[in-house]
Amino acid sequence: MRKLLFVIIPIVIFLVAELAVRQWGYTKTSWYRGLSSHMKTVEKLDVIFIGSSRVAAAIDSNVFDIKTGLTSYNIGVGPSKLQSHYFLLRKLFKEYPTKTKGIKVLLEAPYMLPSFTNWSDQWFADEQPQYLINVLNFADLSKLFQSDIDLEKKLLVTFRKLFDWSYLFSYRERIRNGVLSKMKNLFQRSLLQIGIGKKQESKQVDLVSAGGIRTDAIGVNLIKERTITSVAKRMTKQKPIKDWGNTVVSSLITLSKESGGELILFNMPLSTIQGKEYQTEIRHNDREFFQETYLQTDIIKALTFRASYPDKEFPDLLHLAKSKRVDYTTIVSNSFFKMFPN
Amino acid sequence: MLFNSYLFLIFFLLIVGIYINVKHRSQNIVLLLASYVFYGTWDWRFLFLILASTFVDYYLSLKIYQSKSQKNSKRLLFLSIFFNLGLLGFFKYFGFFIDSANQLFNLLGVENTANLRLNIILPVGISFYTFQTMSYTIDVARKKITPIRNYLDYSLYVAFFPQLVAGPIERAKNLIPQIVNKRHYKISNIRSGLWLVSWGLFKKVVVADNLAIVVDKIFRTGVEPDGISCLIGIYAFAFQIYGDFSGYSDIARGISKLLGFNLMVNFKIPYLSRNPQEFWNRWHISLSSWLKDYLYIPLGGSRLGNILTYRNLIITMVLGGIWHGAAWSFIIWGLYHGLLLMIHRFMFGSYSKKEYPRFNIIEGIKIITTFNFICFGWLIFRANSVEQAMFFLKQIFTSSSLAQIQIHSLFSLIFFAGMLWILEFLVQNRDDLKSLNYYRPELAISFITCIWIGIYILAPSQGQNFIYFQF
């Protein structure tokens, strides 16, 4: 009996923790789960916006719906990778085949060049692996192991996939951030009450808080810094894009077609610093090749409109300001409506 | 391959699976091969170094033992030490010496046309295994041990993977008999092993890696933190490096326990030390005892009067500092600790060896004072430059106000270092292996389960390398 206790006690503690996590609700709005809940409330999904947190910031799906009379959903989120979006769409099309029939998948394409990440690249952002894990099948693991991703990351995904049924395991990052920020706030309140410390700058900046975007001054400065360094880093090792056939975009085209829908690109305005990496000779040639091979041959369509904003409309250099969201979404909606009047 | 990785978990389970199903001699072969695979995962080219080091010391120690004249024995020992220090010198210090020489030439206005520069990568753990092999040869020369006749067993002594890259630096008289003789397994070994692995992982992944975020932010070049933030950064680093290094040592001991080996204790709650001498009896014990036995005592130790004792202390600690890395900050850090030991000895003499004090206000004041002196040393150790260390000091004394506290950094320090303290206090209880025996088994298993949940949830998304891998 005593030996049995050594098995029962850990299981009981684990179950209590699991229940607590489910109860606290850190996981309720998580990416695919949020979309899935939404799908239960609509008859049909006509348009889905996919991409990074730039999409989350710039597109207001309510405005789009009003302007076009369609039903749309913005699944743009940061930090995520296009591979995760591919698997999310595959899961969505499989679970809701009728509701997604003929869907238009709108993908951001700054300077008319979509993400050129391919299947050998990183499939998930280190900060949020659960975006991928929640939408991945066990069968996909073999493809994952064929990629050039670090072995440790492949093992992490495999391990987390095995425990996908547990909220405690699969939403680790959200739980960690939730618990620590609650405790930090409590600590801060207590100290401020006795006159110790200064309140951490929490002034809200003109940004939308969707898709993992930080709107506090500290977060905004952090993103600014990150944007500058990451653009510089990417520019130093910029190479021509080869093998478009192995890109995720190429797979997305096929996937969308298989579900009776199509992939459509739309221009995403960028700050000057971000735009730099798209204006090099290498990217210019890539763009030309992409246009000749994909756009001019109608393999993929693109909304044609002009939308650019001055740098002051990118408070963190990465995301479009909240105040320009309606304006930009209206431009996108009008362009979409022009291309698909029915 | 890091201990806190999925890859290591699979690797270790695989090794254990084979290990428990074969006999003693084959177990040693399995462990040796596993050790080379483990080491080769960093860079396969490093394997040639460890193979060379193993061969040279094995061969020379046998020759030393067989040598009939003391002169010849000394000559061979010199050769062994020259080889080991040569390896270390070339791979670890060559770049530093060249840079320093170039700087000196520039300072003197001499045109340095050679301007030699080599891009040498530092092999992981080289400082640890060269010190381990050196201690073996020296012990053979001193006739403290007889050399081992089995090359394979000796190779395992040098390369034993749990302690290969960051210690503890094991002595031959402790580890070799465990390799040569048949190992006996007890259920208590498995319990202690699992406990040490769990606790070590917690210290590394939860405490050290989370504090690293605070430390890196404050010590980042170009940032000018206020005095309180500087203090938070220094204290956070004190607990980060402790969690990191003692965590590694605990995991190494735990893994060894699971394989039937007992490695030496490397840390004994060092921040409870009441003076610098006691600190060095509790911090990185395998290195400090190595320096004492093979450097401080041969120099004369404390037998030759006060002045020479002080000299010996300074030399030992400066070399201890250099052992950590090829940079002026490590040399200054070693010198600082040498001076601390010297001043303490001058003022209070040698300290009593009562390991665990009864707590009272006087002892408390001694502990806090010592901790702060140690932390000043950590500032030198961690600062990116001497200028940054000076800037931090200036800020602490001129720009500190309670109203300016960065609450989130303070929270991380109190929360993670506090957890470490409380748990260390609860479980360490003088002998960390028996610590869980103080509690009812049900309570102990609950505690370990919570530790594992804590490790999984509280680990930051991006783990950090173990700090001591760079040494």
Chai-1 contact restraints between the chains, C-beta under 6 A:
chainA,res_idxA,chainB,res_idxB,connection_type,confidence,min_distance_angstrom,max_distance_angstrom,comment,restraint_id
A,L5,B,E442,contact,1.0,0.0,6.0,A-B,restraint_1
A,F6,B,I445,contact,1.0,0.0,6.0,A-B,restraint_2
A,I9,B,I445,contact,1.0,0.0,6.0,A-B,restraint_3
A,I9,B,S446,contact,1.0,0.0,6.0,A-B,restraint_4
A,P10,B,T449,contact,1.0,0.0,6.0,A-B,restraint_5
A,I13,B,T449,contact,1.0,0.0,6.0,A-B,restraint_6
A,A17,B,I453,contact,1.0,0.0,6.0,A-B,restraint_7
A,D126,B,S461,contact,1.0,0.0,6.0,A-B,restraint_8
A,D126,B,Q462,contact,1.0,0.0,6.0,A-B,restraint_9
A,E127,B,S461,contact,1.0,0.0,6.0,A-B,restraint_10
A,E152,B,S5,contact,1.0,0.0,6.0,A-B,restraint_11
A,E152,B,L7,contact,1.0,0.0,6.0,A-B,restraint_12
A,L155,B,Y6,contact,1.0,0.0,6.0,A-B,restraint_13
A,L156,B,Y6,contact,1.0,0.0,6.0,A-B,restraint_14
A,F159,B,Y6,contact,1.0,0.0,6.0,A-B,restraint_15
A,R172,B,I457,contact,1.0,0.0,6.0,A-B,restraint_16
A,I175,B,I457,contact,1.0,0.0,6.0,A-B,restraint_17
A,R176,B,I457,contact,1.0,0.0,6.0,A-B,restraint_18
A,K184,B,H408,contact,1.0,0.0,6.0,A-B,restraint_19
A,K184,B,F411,contact,1.0,0.0,6.0,A-B,restraint_20
A,F187,B,F411,contact,1.0,0.0,6.0,A-B,restraint_21
A,Q188,B,I407,contact,1.0,0.0,6.0,A-B,restraint_22
A,L191,B,I407,contact,1.0,0.0,6.0,A-B,restraint_23
A,I196,B,L402,contact,1.0,0.0,6.0,A-B,restraint_24
A,G197,B,I405,contact,1.0,0.0,6.0,A-B,restraint_25
A,G197,B,I407,contact,1.0,0.0,6.0,A-B,restraint_26
A,Q200,B,I407,contact,1.0,0.0,6.0,A-B,restraint_27
A,Q200,B,H408,contact,1.0,0.0,6.0,A-B,restraint_28
